[in-house]
Amino acid sequence: MIEAIRDAHAVAMTRDDTVVVFGEDVGYFGGVFRCTKGLQAQFGKTRCFDAPINESGIVGAAIGMGANGLRPCVEIQFADYMYPAFDQIVSEAARLRHRSAGDFTAPLTIRMPFGGGIFGGQTHSQSPEALFTHVAGLTTVVPSNPYDAKGLLLASIEDDDPVIFLEAKRLYNGPFDGHHDRPVTPWSQHELSEVPEGHYTVPIGSAMVRRPGTAVTVLAYGTMVHVALAAAAASGVDAEVVDLRTLVPLDLDTVVASVEKTGRCVVVHEATLTSGFGAELCALVQEHAFYSLEAPIERVTGYDTPYPHAQEWVYFPGPDRIASAFARVLGA
């Protein structure tokens, strides 16, 4: 997935001279995860450059660039580090179009590696997506595979409003299924590793059914898509796994159609339970598909604690916990 993200940058920068890329260590070093490797050598130091360790400054500068005709794509090295920039994101970027009555926009993309599974502890493993989905004016995107990562990143860069682009760190090198004690499966062995050359986009606001089924709907995004698929395979439950891909705007039609078909729903995310995006999904399913539900909706999430380094796999919503949720909704 790293190569797909890097290629999306290169395609966007080749097609549009107003696209600039910057952040901590993204220039010469190519980013801590190497997602921008080679861009500075290819496009020069005015198009891809390093920024000081100042997240508020990175996002603030990007907002000003966007308002003046550029299309910045900036990297926050870990999503855990975005909090100093939160005021700029919420008070400025998300509101610029509205507060200026359309005179100015903020066409910027903010990339953030998020989630756990790499023993990053509580300061390198957070999943803060619900903080962004709560803010009107922001689009929130979470790809689960290389094909979507490239197509959605290109669509995000071309969007005229701010996009939060969350990249699951555990997926950079392969489709992690939650079994930490097994060898890593490389993307080269997965069908969605085939990424077309050149320009293409994946529509923002469009979910994808990764596994059709009739017994229960699983709503997931990022790493949890692959964990849910593993849970379905191991448990033998005919689960329909929906990869949301975009949290805001949400493809509610696909979600409702699936729940109306299966009559049951399990929501999965790595973030903490309380006020996580899963709560919004549960409310929407309850509102729009109530009469189709045959059992209460289940949530499988991280716990309401800081991400524990020593108990990583207790906290992580693995396939066994998802399979247990299947058993509960099917037994109701």
QUINOR-V959724 format. One line per field, one symbol per residue. burial: I if it has 16 or more other C-alpha atoms within 10 Angstrom, else O. Layout:
burial = ???
This chain:
burial = IIIIIIIIIIIIIOOOOOIIIIIIIIIIIIIOOIIIIIIIOOIOIOIIIIIOOIIIIIIIOIIIIIIOOIIIIIIIIIIIIIOOIIOIIIOIIIIIIOOOOOOIIIIIIIIIIIIIIOOOIOOIIIIIIIOIIOIOIIIIIIIIIIIIIIIIIIIIIIIIIIIIIIIIIIIIIIIIIIOOOOOOOOIOOOOOIOIOOOOIIIOIIIIOIOIOIIIIIIIIIIIIIIIIIIIIOOIOIIIIIIIIIIIIIIIIOIIIOIIIIIIIIIIIIIIIIOOIIIOOIIOOIIOIIIOIIIIIIIIIIIIOOOIIIOOIIOIIIIIIIIIOIIOOIIOO
